[in-house]
Protein backbone atom coordinates (compact mmCIF):
# COMPACT_ATOMS: atom_id res chain seq x y z
CA UNK A 1 0.00 0.00 0.00
CA UNK A 2 1.19 3.49 -0.80
CA UNK A 3 2.60 5.81 1.86
CA UNK A 4 0.33 8.42 3.37
CA UNK A 5 2.16 11.21 1.52
CA UNK A 6 1.05 9.79 -1.85
CA UNK A 7 -2.67 10.04 -1.13
CA UNK A 8 -4.45 12.79 -3.04
CA UNK A 9 -7.82 14.44 -2.44
CA UNK A 10 -10.48 13.86 -5.09
CA UNK A 11 -11.93 16.80 -7.01
CA UNK A 12 -14.54 17.71 -9.60
CA UNK A 13 -12.01 16.89 -12.33
CA UNK A 14 -11.05 13.60 -10.71
CA UNK A 15 -13.94 12.33 -8.56
CA UNK A 16 -13.74 9.29 -6.34
CA UNK A 17 -13.38 6.13 -8.48
CA UNK A 18 -15.61 4.26 -6.03
CA UNK A 19 -18.58 6.52 -5.24
CA UNK A 20 -18.11 9.08 -8.06
CA UNK A 21 -18.31 12.07 -5.70
CA UNK A 22 -15.87 15.03 -5.87
CA UNK A 23 -15.26 15.47 -2.13
CA UNK A 24 -14.16 13.77 1.09
CA UNK A 25 -12.45 10.77 -0.56
CA UNK A 26 -8.77 10.06 -1.36
CA UNK A 27 -6.91 8.12 -4.06
CA UNK A 28 -3.36 7.02 -4.71
CA UNK A 29 -1.41 6.13 -7.83
CA UNK A 30 -1.41 7.79 -11.23
CA UNK A 31 -4.39 10.18 -11.59
CA UNK A 32 -5.41 8.45 -14.82
CA UNK A 33 -5.13 4.98 -13.27
CA UNK A 34 -5.34 5.01 -9.45
CA UNK A 35 -4.34 1.87 -7.56
CA UNK A 36 -6.41 2.40 -4.41
CA UNK A 37 -9.00 4.70 -2.88
CA UNK A 38 -10.29 5.55 0.56
CA UNK A 39 -14.00 6.19 0.09
CA UNK A 40 -15.94 8.00 2.78
CA UNK A 41 -19.27 6.64 1.53
CA UNK A 42 -18.90 3.08 0.22
CA UNK A 43 -18.03 0.40 2.77
CA UNK A 44 -15.47 -2.35 2.28
CA UNK A 45 -13.91 -4.98 4.54
CA UNK A 46 -11.23 -2.55 5.79
CA UNK A 47 -12.00 0.67 7.67
CA UNK A 48 -9.37 3.43 7.66
CA UNK A 49 -10.19 5.33 10.81
CA UNK A 50 -12.50 8.29 10.24
CA UNK A 51 -11.39 8.66 6.63
CA UNK A 52 -13.57 5.93 5.20
CA UNK A 53 -13.05 2.46 3.72
CA UNK A 54 -10.10 1.18 1.71
CA UNK A 55 -10.75 -0.09 -1.83
CA UNK A 56 -8.05 -1.74 -3.95
CA UNK A 57 -8.33 -0.84 -7.65
CA UNK A 58 -6.71 -3.69 -9.51
CA UNK A 59 -7.54 -5.88 -12.48
CA UNK A 60 -8.17 -8.88 -10.23
CA UNK A 61 -10.56 -7.16 -7.84
CA UNK A 62 -13.92 -5.40 -7.82
CA UNK A 63 -13.59 -1.94 -9.26
CA UNK A 64 -14.05 -0.22 -12.61
CA UNK A 65 -12.19 2.05 -14.99
CA UNK A 66 -11.21 5.28 -13.15
CA UNK A 67 -13.29 8.37 -13.74
CA UNK A 68 -15.74 6.52 -15.99
CA UNK A 69 -19.19 7.79 -15.01
CA UNK A 70 -21.39 6.92 -17.99
CA UNK A 71 -24.46 4.86 -17.12
CA UNK A 72 -24.72 3.08 -20.47
CA UNK A 73 -21.64 1.07 -21.31
CA UNK A 74 -20.83 -0.13 -24.83
CA UNK A 75 -18.45 -3.08 -24.65
CA UNK A 76 -16.29 -3.91 -27.66
CA UNK A 77 -14.21 -7.05 -27.41
CA UNK A 78 -13.34 -9.88 -29.75
CA UNK A 79 -16.83 -11.34 -29.32
CA UNK A 80 -18.48 -8.23 -30.72
CA UNK A 81 -19.04 -8.32 -34.48
CA UNK A 82 -18.64 -5.35 -36.78
CA UNK A 83 -22.37 -4.51 -36.70
CA UNK A 84 -21.95 -3.42 -33.06
CA UNK A 85 -24.19 -6.12 -31.58
CA UNK A 86 -22.22 -8.24 -29.13
CA UNK A 87 -22.47 -12.01 -28.95
CA UNK A 88 -23.44 -11.96 -25.30
CA UNK A 89 -23.09 -15.71 -24.85
CA UNK A 90 -19.44 -15.65 -25.99
CA UNK A 91 -18.82 -12.48 -24.03
CA UNK A 92 -20.21 -14.10 -20.86
CA UNK A 93 -17.92 -17.09 -21.41
CA UNK A 94 -14.90 -14.78 -21.83
CA UNK A 95 -15.77 -12.93 -18.65
CA UNK A 96 -16.18 -16.17 -16.73
CA UNK A 97 -12.80 -17.42 -17.91
CA UNK A 98 -11.19 -14.17 -16.69
CA UNK A 99 -12.20 -14.69 -13.05
CA UNK A 100 -9.33 -15.28 -10.66
CA UNK A 101 -10.21 -17.57 -7.71
CA UNK A 102 -8.70 -15.25 -5.11
CA UNK A 103 -10.69 -12.29 -6.47
CA UNK A 104 -13.91 -14.34 -6.42
CA UNK A 105 -13.23 -15.23 -2.79
CA UNK A 106 -12.88 -11.54 -1.93
CA UNK A 107 -16.12 -10.72 -3.73
CA UNK A 108 -17.95 -13.50 -1.91
CA UNK A 109 -16.70 -12.21 1.44
CA UNK A 110 -17.73 -8.65 0.62
CA UNK A 111 -21.22 -9.76 -0.44
CA UNK A 112 -21.72 -12.21 2.40
CA UNK A 113 -22.40 -15.17 0.09
CA UNK A 114 -20.36 -18.21 -0.93
CA UNK A 115 -18.01 -18.36 -3.89
CA UNK A 116 -19.69 -21.61 -4.90
CA UNK A 117 -23.10 -19.94 -5.31
CA UNK A 118 -21.49 -17.17 -7.36
CA UNK A 119 -19.85 -19.81 -9.56
CA UNK A 120 -23.22 -21.52 -10.05
CA UNK A 121 -24.53 -18.17 -11.32
CA UNK A 122 -21.62 -18.10 -13.82
CA UNK A 123 -20.11 -14.92 -12.40
CA UNK A 124 -17.51 -13.32 -14.65
CA UNK A 125 -15.02 -10.46 -14.66
CA UNK A 126 -14.73 -7.71 -17.26
CA UNK A 127 -11.09 -6.51 -17.27
CA UNK A 128 -12.01 -3.62 -19.56
CA UNK A 129 -14.54 -2.16 -17.16
CA UNK A 130 -13.22 -3.74 -13.97
CA UNK A 131 -16.70 -4.95 -13.10
CA UNK A 132 -18.23 -8.27 -12.12
CA UNK A 133 -20.63 -9.79 -14.60
CA UNK A 134 -23.70 -12.02 -14.29
CA UNK A 135 -25.26 -13.56 -17.42
CA UNK A 136 -29.05 -13.30 -17.84
CA UNK A 137 -30.82 -16.18 -19.57
CA UNK A 138 -34.20 -17.39 -20.72
CA UNK A 139 -35.94 -20.58 -19.59
CA UNK A 140 -34.03 -22.61 -22.18
CA UNK A 141 -30.70 -21.40 -20.82
CA UNK A 142 -29.84 -19.11 -23.73
CA UNK A 143 -27.85 -16.04 -22.64
CA UNK A 144 -29.85 -12.90 -23.41
CA UNK A 145 -27.76 -10.23 -21.70
CA UNK A 146 -25.12 -9.49 -19.09
CA UNK A 147 -25.50 -7.53 -15.86
CA UNK A 148 -22.42 -5.66 -14.62
CA UNK A 149 -21.93 -4.95 -10.93
CA UNK A 150 -19.65 -2.12 -9.86
CA UNK A 151 -17.90 -2.06 -6.45
CA UNK A 152 -20.42 0.42 -5.03
CA UNK A 153 -23.25 -1.99 -5.99
CA UNK A 154 -24.25 0.18 -8.95
CA UNK A 155 -25.64 -1.96 -11.75
CA UNK A 156 -25.22 -1.62 -15.51
CA UNK A 157 -25.99 -3.89 -18.45
CA UNK A 158 -23.93 -4.69 -21.52
CA UNK A 159 -25.31 -2.69 -24.42
CA UNK A 160 -27.00 -4.79 -27.07
CA UNK A 161 -28.27 -7.46 -24.68
CA UNK A 162 -31.71 -8.01 -23.19
CA UNK A 163 -33.03 -8.55 -19.69
CA UNK A 164 -33.16 -12.15 -18.57
CA UNK A 165 -33.17 -14.34 -15.49
CA UNK A 166 -30.27 -15.26 -13.22
CA UNK A 167 -30.49 -19.05 -13.37
CA UNK A 168 -27.91 -21.13 -11.48
CA UNK A 169 -26.33 -24.26 -12.84
CA UNK A 170 -27.90 -27.50 -11.69
CA UNK A 171 -31.17 -26.04 -10.47
CA UNK A 172 -33.69 -28.70 -9.42
CA UNK A 173 -37.13 -27.25 -8.67
CA UNK A 174 -39.34 -30.34 -8.77
CA UNK A 175 -40.60 -29.27 -5.36
CA UNK A 176 -40.24 -25.58 -4.52
CA UNK A 177 -38.95 -22.73 -6.68
CA UNK A 178 -37.82 -19.54 -4.92
CA UNK A 179 -37.65 -16.30 -6.91
CA UNK A 180 -35.42 -13.47 -5.70
CA UNK A 181 -34.58 -10.03 -7.04
CA UNK A 182 -31.13 -9.90 -8.62
CA UNK A 183 -28.15 -12.29 -8.62
CA UNK A 184 -26.75 -11.62 -5.15
CA UNK A 185 -30.06 -12.25 -3.38
CA UNK A 186 -30.30 -15.42 -5.46
CA UNK A 187 -26.83 -16.45 -4.28
CA UNK A 188 -27.85 -15.90 -0.65
CA UNK A 189 -30.87 -18.20 -1.05
CA UNK A 190 -28.74 -20.80 -2.82
CA UNK A 191 -26.41 -20.72 0.18
CA UNK A 192 -29.37 -21.57 2.41
CA UNK A 193 -30.18 -24.59 0.28
CA UNK A 194 -33.15 -23.30 -1.72
CA UNK A 195 -33.58 -23.83 -5.48
CA UNK A 196 -33.55 -20.15 -6.38
CA UNK A 197 -33.55 -18.01 -9.51
CA UNK A 198 -33.33 -14.23 -9.83
CA UNK A 199 -35.41 -11.74 -11.76
CA UNK A 200 -33.66 -8.69 -13.28
CA UNK A 201 -35.60 -6.14 -11.23
CA UNK A 202 -38.62 -5.87 -8.96
CA UNK A 203 -40.90 -5.63 -12.00
CA UNK A 204 -38.90 -7.39 -14.73
CA UNK A 205 -38.81 -10.92 -16.05
CA UNK A 206 -42.49 -11.80 -15.61
CA UNK A 207 -42.92 -13.48 -18.99
CA UNK A 208 -39.61 -15.32 -18.67
CA UNK A 209 -40.55 -16.55 -15.19
CA UNK A 210 -43.87 -17.83 -16.49
CA UNK A 211 -41.94 -19.77 -19.15
CA UNK A 212 -39.53 -21.12 -16.53
CA UNK A 213 -42.33 -22.23 -14.21
CA UNK A 214 -44.07 -23.97 -17.10
CA UNK A 215 -40.81 -25.75 -17.92
CA UNK A 216 -39.81 -26.77 -14.37
CA UNK A 217 -43.35 -27.48 -13.10
CA UNK A 218 -42.59 -26.86 -9.41
CA UNK A 219 -45.20 -27.82 -6.84
CA UNK A 220 -44.93 -24.35 -5.32
CA UNK A 221 -43.38 -20.95 -6.00
CA UNK A 222 -42.17 -18.47 -3.39
CA UNK A 223 -41.51 -14.86 -4.39
CA UNK A 224 -39.07 -13.16 -1.99
CA UNK A 225 -39.99 -9.48 -2.07
CA UNK A 226 -37.76 -6.59 -1.04
CA UNK A 227 -39.15 -4.66 1.87
CA UNK A 228 -39.69 -1.39 -0.05
CA UNK A 229 -42.93 -0.40 -1.79
CA UNK A 230 -41.71 -1.13 -5.37
CA UNK A 231 -40.56 -4.57 -4.26
CA UNK A 232 -43.94 -5.32 -2.70
CA UNK A 233 -45.86 -4.17 -5.76
CA UNK A 234 -43.62 -6.13 -8.09
CA UNK A 235 -44.03 -9.30 -6.03
CA UNK A 236 -47.82 -8.96 -6.06
CA UNK A 237 -47.84 -8.48 -9.82
CA UNK A 238 -45.62 -11.51 -10.39
CA UNK A 239 -47.69 -13.70 -8.06
CA UNK A 240 -50.84 -12.75 -9.95
CA UNK A 241 -49.24 -13.90 -13.20
CA UNK A 242 -47.88 -17.15 -11.77
CA UNK A 243 -51.03 -18.50 -10.07
CA UNK A 244 -52.34 -19.63 -13.47
CA UNK A 245 -49.30 -21.90 -13.89
CA UNK A 246 -48.51 -23.14 -10.38
CA UNK A 247 -50.86 -24.62 -7.79
CA UNK A 248 -49.39 -22.74 -4.84
CA UNK A 249 -47.76 -19.30 -4.94
CA UNK A 250 -46.58 -17.46 -1.85
CA UNK A 251 -44.93 -14.10 -1.16
CA UNK A 252 -42.55 -13.60 1.73
CA UNK A 253 -40.70 -10.50 2.92
CA UNK A 254 -37.64 -10.37 5.21
CA UNK A 255 -38.29 -9.26 8.80
CA UNK A 256 -38.88 -5.59 9.60
CA UNK A 257 -35.72 -3.56 9.19
CA UNK A 258 -34.14 -6.01 6.74
CA UNK A 259 -33.96 -4.80 3.14
CA UNK A 260 -33.62 -7.98 1.10
CA UNK A 261 -32.73 -11.68 1.09
CA UNK A 262 -28.97 -11.13 1.11
CA UNK A 263 -29.15 -8.77 4.07
CA UNK A 264 -31.41 -11.29 5.80
CA UNK A 265 -28.84 -14.04 5.33
CA UNK A 266 -25.94 -11.80 6.37
CA UNK A 267 -27.90 -10.99 9.53
CA UNK A 268 -27.86 -14.64 10.54
CA UNK A 269 -30.99 -16.04 8.90
CA UNK A 270 -31.00 -19.82 8.50
CA UNK A 271 -32.89 -22.12 6.16
CA UNK A 272 -35.27 -22.79 9.04
CA UNK A 273 -36.05 -19.06 9.36
CA UNK A 274 -36.88 -18.77 5.67
CA UNK A 275 -38.91 -21.98 5.76
CA UNK A 276 -40.90 -20.66 8.71
CA UNK A 277 -41.69 -17.48 6.78
CA UNK A 278 -42.79 -19.56 3.79
CA UNK A 279 -45.03 -21.76 5.92
CA UNK A 280 -46.62 -18.69 7.52
CA UNK A 281 -47.32 -16.94 4.19
CA UNK A 282 -50.83 -17.27 2.73
CA UNK A 283 -51.16 -19.40 -0.39
CA UNK A 284 -52.21 -17.66 -3.58
CA UNK A 285 -54.28 -19.90 -5.85
CA UNK A 286 -56.20 -19.40 -9.05
CA UNK A 287 -59.90 -19.19 -8.27
CA UNK A 288 -62.58 -19.94 -10.82
CA UNK A 289 -66.22 -18.95 -10.40
CA UNK A 290 -69.14 -20.02 -12.57
CA UNK A 291 -72.28 -17.96 -13.00
CA UNK A 292 -75.33 -19.01 -14.96
CA UNK A 293 -77.39 -16.25 -16.50
CA UNK A 294 -80.77 -17.70 -17.28
CA UNK A 295 -80.58 -19.87 -20.36
CA UNK A 296 -77.95 -17.77 -22.03
CA UNK A 297 -75.25 -20.21 -21.06
CA UNK A 298 -72.32 -20.38 -18.68
CA UNK A 299 -69.92 -17.59 -17.90
CA UNK A 300 -66.49 -18.37 -16.49
CA UNK A 301 -64.40 -15.92 -14.54
CA UNK A 302 -61.52 -15.78 -12.17
C-alpha positions as CSV (number, residue, x, y, z in Angstrom):
1,X,0.0,0.0,0.0
2,X,1.2,3.5,-0.8
3,X,2.6,5.8,1.9
4,X,0.3,8.4,3.4
5,X,2.2,11.2,1.5
6,X,1.0,9.8,-1.8
7,X,-2.7,10.0,-1.1
8,X,-4.4,12.8,-3.0
9,X,-7.8,14.4,-2.4
10,X,-10.5,13.9,-5.1
11,X,-11.9,16.8,-7.0
12,X,-14.5,17.7,-9.6
13,X,-12.0,16.9,-12.3
14,X,-11.1,13.6,-10.7
15,X,-13.9,12.3,-8.6
16,X,-13.7,9.3,-6.3
17,X,-13.4,6.1,-8.5
18,X,-15.6,4.3,-6.0
19,X,-18.6,6.5,-5.2
20,X,-18.1,9.1,-8.1
21,X,-18.3,12.1,-5.7
22,X,-15.9,15.0,-5.9
23,X,-15.3,15.5,-2.1
24,X,-14.2,13.8,1.1
25,X,-12.4,10.8,-0.6
26,X,-8.8,10.1,-1.4
27,X,-6.9,8.1,-4.1
28,X,-3.4,7.0,-4.7
29,X,-1.4,6.1,-7.8
30,X,-1.4,7.8,-11.2
31,X,-4.4,10.2,-11.6
32,X,-5.4,8.4,-14.8
33,X,-5.1,5.0,-13.3
34,X,-5.3,5.0,-9.5
35,X,-4.3,1.9,-7.6
36,X,-6.4,2.4,-4.4
37,X,-9.0,4.7,-2.9
38,X,-10.3,5.5,0.6
39,X,-14.0,6.2,0.1
40,X,-15.9,8.0,2.8
41,X,-19.3,6.6,1.5
42,X,-18.9,3.1,0.2
43,X,-18.0,0.4,2.8
44,X,-15.5,-2.4,2.3
45,X,-13.9,-5.0,4.5
46,X,-11.2,-2.5,5.8
47,X,-12.0,0.7,7.7
48,X,-9.4,3.4,7.7
49,X,-10.2,5.3,10.8
50,X,-12.5,8.3,10.2
51,X,-11.4,8.7,6.6
52,X,-13.6,5.9,5.2
53,X,-13.1,2.5,3.7
54,X,-10.1,1.2,1.7
55,X,-10.7,-0.1,-1.8
56,X,-8.0,-1.7,-3.9
57,X,-8.3,-0.8,-7.6
58,X,-6.7,-3.7,-9.5
59,X,-7.5,-5.9,-12.5
60,X,-8.2,-8.9,-10.2
61,X,-10.6,-7.2,-7.8
62,X,-13.9,-5.4,-7.8
63,X,-13.6,-1.9,-9.3
64,X,-14.0,-0.2,-12.6
65,X,-12.2,2.1,-15.0
66,X,-11.2,5.3,-13.2
67,X,-13.3,8.4,-13.7
68,X,-15.7,6.5,-16.0
69,X,-19.2,7.8,-15.0
70,X,-21.4,6.9,-18.0
71,X,-24.5,4.9,-17.1
72,X,-24.7,3.1,-20.5
73,X,-21.6,1.1,-21.3
74,X,-20.8,-0.1,-24.8
75,X,-18.5,-3.1,-24.6
76,X,-16.3,-3.9,-27.7
77,X,-14.2,-7.0,-27.4
78,X,-13.3,-9.9,-29.8
79,X,-16.8,-11.3,-29.3
80,X,-18.5,-8.2,-30.7
81,X,-19.0,-8.3,-34.5
82,X,-18.6,-5.3,-36.8
83,X,-22.4,-4.5,-36.7
84,X,-21.9,-3.4,-33.1
85,X,-24.2,-6.1,-31.6
86,X,-22.2,-8.2,-29.1
87,X,-22.5,-12.0,-29.0
88,X,-23.4,-12.0,-25.3
89,X,-23.1,-15.7,-24.9
90,X,-19.4,-15.6,-26.0
91,X,-18.8,-12.5,-24.0
92,X,-20.2,-14.1,-20.9
93,X,-17.9,-17.1,-21.4
94,X,-14.9,-14.8,-21.8
95,X,-15.8,-12.9,-18.7
96,X,-16.2,-16.2,-16.7
97,X,-12.8,-17.4,-17.9
98,X,-11.2,-14.2,-16.7
99,X,-12.2,-14.7,-13.1
100,X,-9.3,-15.3,-10.7
101,X,-10.2,-17.6,-7.7
102,X,-8.7,-15.2,-5.1
103,X,-10.7,-12.3,-6.5
104,X,-13.9,-14.3,-6.4
105,X,-13.2,-15.2,-2.8
106,X,-12.9,-11.5,-1.9
107,X,-16.1,-10.7,-3.7
108,X,-18.0,-13.5,-1.9
109,X,-16.7,-12.2,1.4
110,X,-17.7,-8.7,0.6
111,X,-21.2,-9.8,-0.4
112,X,-21.7,-12.2,2.4
113,X,-22.4,-15.2,0.1
114,X,-20.4,-18.2,-0.9
115,X,-18.0,-18.4,-3.9
116,X,-19.7,-21.6,-4.9
117,X,-23.1,-19.9,-5.3
118,X,-21.5,-17.2,-7.4
119,X,-19.9,-19.8,-9.6
120,X,-23.2,-21.5,-10.0
121,X,-24.5,-18.2,-11.3
122,X,-21.6,-18.1,-13.8
123,X,-20.1,-14.9,-12.4
124,X,-17.5,-13.3,-14.7
125,X,-15.0,-10.5,-14.7
126,X,-14.7,-7.7,-17.3
127,X,-11.1,-6.5,-17.3
128,X,-12.0,-3.6,-19.6
129,X,-14.5,-2.2,-17.2
130,X,-13.2,-3.7,-14.0
131,X,-16.7,-4.9,-13.1
132,X,-18.2,-8.3,-12.1
133,X,-20.6,-9.8,-14.6
134,X,-23.7,-12.0,-14.3
135,X,-25.3,-13.6,-17.4
136,X,-29.0,-13.3,-17.8
137,X,-30.8,-16.2,-19.6
138,X,-34.2,-17.4,-20.7
139,X,-35.9,-20.6,-19.6
140,X,-34.0,-22.6,-22.2
141,X,-30.7,-21.4,-20.8
142,X,-29.8,-19.1,-23.7
143,X,-27.8,-16.0,-22.6
144,X,-29.8,-12.9,-23.4
145,X,-27.8,-10.2,-21.7
146,X,-25.1,-9.5,-19.1
147,X,-25.5,-7.5,-15.9
148,X,-22.4,-5.7,-14.6
149,X,-21.9,-5.0,-10.9
150,X,-19.6,-2.1,-9.9
151,X,-17.9,-2.1,-6.5
152,X,-20.4,0.4,-5.0
153,X,-23.2,-2.0,-6.0
154,X,-24.2,0.2,-8.9
155,X,-25.6,-2.0,-11.7
156,X,-25.2,-1.6,-15.5
157,X,-26.0,-3.9,-18.5
158,X,-23.9,-4.7,-21.5
159,X,-25.3,-2.7,-24.4
160,X,-27.0,-4.8,-27.1
161,X,-28.3,-7.5,-24.7
162,X,-31.7,-8.0,-23.2
163,X,-33.0,-8.6,-19.7
164,X,-33.2,-12.2,-18.6
165,X,-33.2,-14.3,-15.5
166,X,-30.3,-15.3,-13.2
167,X,-30.5,-19.1,-13.4
168,X,-27.9,-21.1,-11.5
169,X,-26.3,-24.3,-12.8
170,X,-27.9,-27.5,-11.7
171,X,-31.2,-26.0,-10.5
172,X,-33.7,-28.7,-9.4
173,X,-37.1,-27.2,-8.7
174,X,-39.3,-30.3,-8.8
175,X,-40.6,-29.3,-5.4
176,X,-40.2,-25.6,-4.5
177,X,-38.9,-22.7,-6.7
178,X,-37.8,-19.5,-4.9
179,X,-37.7,-16.3,-6.9
180,X,-35.4,-13.5,-5.7
181,X,-34.6,-10.0,-7.0
182,X,-31.1,-9.9,-8.6
183,X,-28.2,-12.3,-8.6
184,X,-26.7,-11.6,-5.2
185,X,-30.1,-12.3,-3.4
186,X,-30.3,-15.4,-5.5
187,X,-26.8,-16.5,-4.3
188,X,-27.9,-15.9,-0.7
189,X,-30.9,-18.2,-1.0
190,X,-28.7,-20.8,-2.8
191,X,-26.4,-20.7,0.2
192,X,-29.4,-21.6,2.4
193,X,-30.2,-24.6,0.3
194,X,-33.2,-23.3,-1.7
195,X,-33.6,-23.8,-5.5
196,X,-33.6,-20.2,-6.4
197,X,-33.6,-18.0,-9.5
198,X,-33.3,-14.2,-9.8
199,X,-35.4,-11.7,-11.8
200,X,-33.7,-8.7,-13.3
201,X,-35.6,-6.1,-11.2
202,X,-38.6,-5.9,-9.0
203,X,-40.9,-5.6,-12.0
204,X,-38.9,-7.4,-14.7
205,X,-38.8,-10.9,-16.1
206,X,-42.5,-11.8,-15.6
207,X,-42.9,-13.5,-19.0
208,X,-39.6,-15.3,-18.7
209,X,-40.5,-16.5,-15.2
210,X,-43.9,-17.8,-16.5
211,X,-41.9,-19.8,-19.1
212,X,-39.5,-21.1,-16.5
213,X,-42.3,-22.2,-14.2
214,X,-44.1,-24.0,-17.1
215,X,-40.8,-25.8,-17.9
216,X,-39.8,-26.8,-14.4
217,X,-43.3,-27.5,-13.1
218,X,-42.6,-26.9,-9.4
219,X,-45.2,-27.8,-6.8
220,X,-44.9,-24.3,-5.3
221,X,-43.4,-20.9,-6.0
222,X,-42.2,-18.5,-3.4
223,X,-41.5,-14.9,-4.4
224,X,-39.1,-13.2,-2.0
225,X,-40.0,-9.5,-2.1
226,X,-37.8,-6.6,-1.0
227,X,-39.2,-4.7,1.9
228,X,-39.7,-1.4,0.0
229,X,-42.9,-0.4,-1.8
230,X,-41.7,-1.1,-5.4
231,X,-40.6,-4.6,-4.3
232,X,-43.9,-5.3,-2.7
233,X,-45.9,-4.2,-5.8
234,X,-43.6,-6.1,-8.1
235,X,-44.0,-9.3,-6.0
236,X,-47.8,-9.0,-6.1
237,X,-47.8,-8.5,-9.8
238,X,-45.6,-11.5,-10.4
239,X,-47.7,-13.7,-8.1
240,X,-50.8,-12.7,-10.0
241,X,-49.2,-13.9,-13.2
242,X,-47.9,-17.2,-11.8
243,X,-51.0,-18.5,-10.1
244,X,-52.3,-19.6,-13.5
245,X,-49.3,-21.9,-13.9
246,X,-48.5,-23.1,-10.4
247,X,-50.9,-24.6,-7.8
248,X,-49.4,-22.7,-4.8
249,X,-47.8,-19.3,-4.9
250,X,-46.6,-17.5,-1.8
251,X,-44.9,-14.1,-1.2
252,X,-42.5,-13.6,1.7
253,X,-40.7,-10.5,2.9
254,X,-37.6,-10.4,5.2
255,X,-38.3,-9.3,8.8
256,X,-38.9,-5.6,9.6
257,X,-35.7,-3.6,9.2
258,X,-34.1,-6.0,6.7
259,X,-34.0,-4.8,3.1
260,X,-33.6,-8.0,1.1
261,X,-32.7,-11.7,1.1
262,X,-29.0,-11.1,1.1
263,X,-29.1,-8.8,4.1
264,X,-31.4,-11.3,5.8
265,X,-28.8,-14.0,5.3
266,X,-25.9,-11.8,6.4
267,X,-27.9,-11.0,9.5
268,X,-27.9,-14.6,10.5
269,X,-31.0,-16.0,8.9
270,X,-31.0,-19.8,8.5
271,X,-32.9,-22.1,6.2
272,X,-35.3,-22.8,9.0
273,X,-36.0,-19.1,9.4
274,X,-36.9,-18.8,5.7
275,X,-38.9,-22.0,5.8
276,X,-40.9,-20.7,8.7
277,X,-41.7,-17.5,6.8
278,X,-42.8,-19.6,3.8
279,X,-45.0,-21.8,5.9
280,X,-46.6,-18.7,7.5
281,X,-47.3,-16.9,4.2
282,X,-50.8,-17.3,2.7
283,X,-51.2,-19.4,-0.4
284,X,-52.2,-17.7,-3.6
285,X,-54.3,-19.9,-5.9
286,X,-56.2,-19.4,-9.1
287,X,-59.9,-19.2,-8.3
288,X,-62.6,-19.9,-10.8
289,X,-66.2,-19.0,-10.4
290,X,-69.1,-20.0,-12.6
291,X,-72.3,-18.0,-13.0
292,X,-75.3,-19.0,-15.0
293,X,-77.4,-16.3,-16.5
294,X,-80.8,-17.7,-17.3
295,X,-80.6,-19.9,-20.4
296,X,-77.9,-17.8,-22.0
297,X,-75.2,-20.2,-21.1
298,X,-72.3,-20.4,-18.7
299,X,-69.9,-17.6,-17.9
300,X,-66.5,-18.4,-16.5
301,X,-64.4,-15.9,-14.5
302,X,-61.5,-15.8,-12.2
